[in-house]
């Protein structure tokens, strides 16, 4: 790894969703001149949602992409720098930490805040993958308008599936919600709204066995899990809303990561098992997974990083005083 032309920062934040941008606002205001690596989905999950009604401070709700623009502008206002690109690998075995960008540039950091979030899960069907972008989508906000007056299905029973189903009714003539159980996982208020929509039809206890169609989606092969009966449902689109997978693969081997892929942190903090590396947002939170909690842990990570850097400076000063010359604590 050639570090001769590398760039060295006090704090590098990986990810520009609600956790990463909050960490940026706080570290920038602490004069730590953070660099944010924007990744493949700047704005994170909120950038692909519609109306956000439960983010405090917006009485009438706010559009997710607009909210994230505010976050980014606020971070920039205090001097945060942004870099396009993805971190493809890291070396946390020595300090400064090394991060490799997808253009092979090496970045050095005294402290790293991980805010890589989570990405949509897929069913794992071969034809789902083949028809992705040809009727299969994981983003209703992005793709609903392609299905004007058509019948579509959405799979999942959580908040995302139900919120997306309601959104899809603005465009589509009929929306089937296919759920593997009889009860929805979604919050009651969303359930009530969905049950009140005539265009939404629920298909319970059912799994999607295959996605049918040559060049674009024409239908689904469904299986009732109680009766084992299989049948074809004709739809022009399939939206996948079965949860998210944390984006933590590049940290495997360095950080403690649980069996679901979430980074383990010291309870009540954002400290990982490596001093100087902090984790926030959906990469670390397997319980709440809300914008408001991502903001909370992003803020915590910034404060943890600031205090940790401060403690390192104090150790370095003590070392220097003792030996009468400049030393480092490493
Ligand atoms: P989620 O809560 O994990 O729900 C995933 C849904 O997909 C569940 O109903 C699950 O079924 C189903 N599922 C999982 N794997 C499946 C598979 N292989 N085949 C078929 N179905 C499968 O995920 P989410 O809805 O994306 O929500 C993620 C987090 O974001 C949650 O904490 C949620 O509250 C939050 N969120 C909040 C809002 C809001 O407040 N407005 C909006 C969106 C998301 P089971 O129920 O049987 O497990």
Boltz pocket constraint, residues with backbone or C-beta under 6 A from the ligand:
constraints:
  - pocket:
      binder: B
      contacts: [[A, 51], [A, 53], [A, 54], [A, 122], [A, 123], [A, 155], [A, 156], [A, 157], [A, 158], [A, 159], [A, 160], [A, 161], [A, 163], [A, 178], [A, 180], [A, 181], [A, 183], [A, 184], [A, 185], [A, 241], [A, 242], [A, 243], [A, 244], [A, 287], [A, 288], [A, 289], [A, 290]]
      max_distance: 6.0
